[in-house]
Amino acid sequence: MSPDELVKLVSLCSNKEHLHAYEVARYLRNGDNEAAYGMMGLFDCNPQFLKLVLDAFNGASKFEPTPTRVNIIKAWISVDPQSNRPRTVAEAKAQFRTLFPRVRPPTDFTFRTTFSQVKLPWRKDPGRPPGRKDQHKRKPRKDRGRPRKNSHRKSPL
């Protein structure tokens, strides 16, 4: 199986019917009819499923992941290919920047939704520990000599 086909299979994990229809179509394309018919029997061969199989066999666009989703999955895989630990969004985003320097990285929300929909293991960024105070106290804001709002009004007292 080619890496591009593996990325396509991973991206189809968000919808089980699409994934199974794509698998059946792949078996039919490779000439393994017995495996395809066996899978069709397992997945309740209704007309909607057969239409999905036909669309997958013909290469319909609904089975093609978006370029952004493909790039996010490739970045997730290439963070640490030998490790099974969940990746953080920051690690995947940094890898995205190194793999695709000319493409503007998507937002963190796009990374998180892609990871969740495709069922890739991920964890939140550690960030700042709760309750931790800054080492350097923040200075109060300087008064720049401008009058404050409503300073022209007199107090009723």
Number of C-alpha atoms within 10 A of each C-alpha: 5 7 9 11 10 11 17 20 20 17 24 21 16 16 11 10 16 20 21 21 25 23 20 26 24 16 18 17 13 10 11 13 14 11 14 20 15 11 17 19 11 9 13 10 12 10 9 10 17 16 12 22 25 16 18 23 19 11 13 12 10 12 19 14 16 12 9 16 19 18 18 21 22 18 21 25 17 14 17 15 9 8 9 8 11 13 20 18 21 15 14 23 20 14 20 23 14 11 14 13 10 8 11 10 17 13 10 13 10 15 22 17 11 19 22 13 13 18 13 18 13 17 14 11 11 8 6 9 7 6 6 7 9 8 6 6 7 7 6 6 6 6 8 6 6 6 9 8 7 7 8 8 7 7 6 4 3
